[in-house]
Amino acid sequence: MTTTLRALLAAALVVASVSVAVAKLPPPPPPTEEQKAAAEEKKAKDAAAAEVAKAQQAKAEDRVAARYIAEQKAKGKAVTPQMGPTAAVVAAPVPTAKGAAPAKGAAPAPAAPAKK
């Protein structure tokens, strides 16, 4: 029983000393202009790398889909590709005010549901 009590006291002492040591640390200095520029450059590089990875992922998905469609066609099955979430999103037309003419080339606005 005393061993458990000693272990608890030792753990409490460690926690207290660590919290006191952390509380006494000074705040970090503000970043310099060089550090800010390096951070912006790193952010730009990361964004470019993410775009490259995204393009590679889309290309791989297209290859897999084309192979699957070819295999199914060879078996005699008709496959109609579905547009997934990575497909290019077509901007929806902006709803116009009631009675206003839709913009040239815009699809007509859907009819409002009938009220009961």
Protein Blocks (a to p, Z undefined) as FASTA:
>chain_A
ZZmmmmmmmmmmmmmmmmmmmmmpccdddddfklmmmmmmmmmmmmmmmmmmmmmmmmmm
mmmmmmmmmmmmmnopacdddddfkbccddddddddehiacdehiacdddddddZZ
